[in-house]
Amino acid sequence: MTRKEHLTHFNIAGFTYYEGVECFNKLEIGTELTLTLEPDNKYDARAVAIHFKEFKLGFVPRSDNRIIFKLLTVGLEDALIARVQAIDKSENPEHQVQVLVHLLHQKNN
């Protein structure tokens, strides 16, 4: 049986600087997002980018990316589910979209 456990939640870092404005109205609570390593990032050696379809929304904040980076590095991207948890259009753009990440795992009976 596959279970999902809460791993972390956060606001998207750098949302102002990427393509969030181009797809903001398409994002809804529950929208699935993709997490990808960005090994050539000159600002953060553990950078994990967040995408919605072809749009780059920003990054997992540096304070939250360590475990996600490690899981992606060892090829466990299928064990992570990232979804939009909250949207607040009235907030500062850096706080408009909150993401929730679950870790999937097999439960042995």
C-alpha positions as CSV (number, residue, x, y, z in Angstrom):
1,M,0.0,0.0,0.0
2,T,1.4,3.4,-1.0
3,R,1.1,6.2,1.7
4,K,1.9,9.8,1.4
5,E,3.5,11.7,4.2
6,H,3.8,15.5,4.6
7,L,7.4,16.4,3.8
8,T,7.4,20.2,3.7
9,H,5.4,23.3,2.6
10,F,6.7,26.7,1.6
11,N,6.2,29.8,-0.5
12,I,7.9,29.7,-3.9
13,A,11.2,31.6,-3.8
14,G,11.9,34.0,-6.7
15,F,8.3,33.9,-8.0
16,T,8.6,37.6,-9.0
17,Y,11.6,36.9,-11.2
18,Y,10.4,34.0,-13.3
19,E,7.3,33.0,-15.3
20,G,4.7,32.9,-12.6
21,V,2.9,35.9,-13.8
22,E,2.4,34.2,-17.2
23,C,0.4,31.3,-15.7
24,F,-0.8,32.6,-12.4
25,N,-4.5,32.5,-13.4
26,K,-4.1,28.8,-14.4
27,L,-2.9,27.8,-10.9
28,E,-5.4,26.4,-8.5
29,I,-5.2,24.7,-5.2
30,G,-4.2,21.1,-5.9
31,T,-2.4,21.9,-9.2
32,E,0.5,19.5,-9.6
33,L,4.0,21.0,-10.0
34,T,7.3,19.5,-11.1
35,L,10.5,19.7,-9.0
36,T,13.8,19.6,-10.9
37,L,17.4,19.9,-10.0
38,E,19.2,23.0,-11.3
39,P,22.9,21.9,-10.9
40,D,24.3,24.9,-12.7
41,N,22.6,27.5,-10.4
42,K,25.3,29.9,-9.3
43,Y,23.4,31.1,-6.3
44,D,22.6,27.7,-4.7
45,A,24.4,24.4,-5.2
46,R,21.2,22.6,-4.0
47,A,18.8,24.5,-6.2
48,V,15.5,22.8,-6.9
49,A,13.4,24.6,-9.5
50,I,9.6,24.5,-9.5
51,H,7.7,24.2,-12.8
52,F,4.1,24.3,-13.9
53,K,4.0,22.7,-17.4
54,E,6.5,24.7,-19.4
55,F,6.6,27.6,-17.0
56,K,9.3,28.1,-14.4
57,L,7.8,29.5,-11.2
58,G,10.8,29.8,-9.0
59,F,12.6,27.6,-6.5
60,V,12.2,25.6,-3.3
61,P,13.5,28.1,-0.7
62,R,17.1,27.4,0.4
63,S,15.9,26.7,3.9
64,D,13.6,23.9,2.7
65,N,15.5,22.4,-0.2
66,R,18.1,20.1,1.5
67,I,16.0,16.9,1.7
68,I,14.3,17.5,-1.6
69,F,17.7,18.0,-3.3
70,K,18.9,14.7,-1.8
71,L,15.9,12.7,-2.9
72,L,16.1,14.1,-6.4
73,T,19.9,13.5,-6.6
74,V,19.4,9.8,-5.8
75,G,16.6,9.5,-8.5
76,L,13.6,9.5,-6.2
77,E,11.6,12.1,-8.1
78,D,8.7,9.7,-8.5
79,A,8.5,9.6,-4.7
80,L,7.7,13.3,-4.4
81,I,4.4,15.0,-5.2
82,A,4.3,18.8,-5.2
83,R,1.0,20.6,-5.4
84,V,-0.3,24.2,-4.9
85,Q,-1.5,24.4,-1.4
86,A,-2.7,28.0,-1.2
87,I,-3.0,31.0,-3.4
88,D,-3.5,34.6,-2.2
89,K,-3.6,37.2,-4.9
90,S,-3.5,40.0,-2.3
91,E,-0.1,39.0,-0.9
92,N,3.3,40.2,-2.0
93,P,4.2,38.1,-5.1
94,E,6.8,36.2,-3.1
95,H,4.0,34.9,-0.8
96,Q,1.2,34.4,-3.3
97,V,1.7,30.7,-4.0
98,Q,2.3,28.1,-1.2
99,V,3.5,24.7,-2.2
100,L,3.0,21.4,-0.3
101,V,5.3,18.4,-0.9
102,H,4.4,14.9,0.0
103,L,6.7,11.9,0.1
104,L,5.3,8.7,-1.2
105,H,6.4,5.4,0.3
106,Q,5.3,1.8,0.4
107,K,3.9,0.6,3.7
108,N,4.7,-3.0,4.6
109,N,1.9,-4.8,6.4
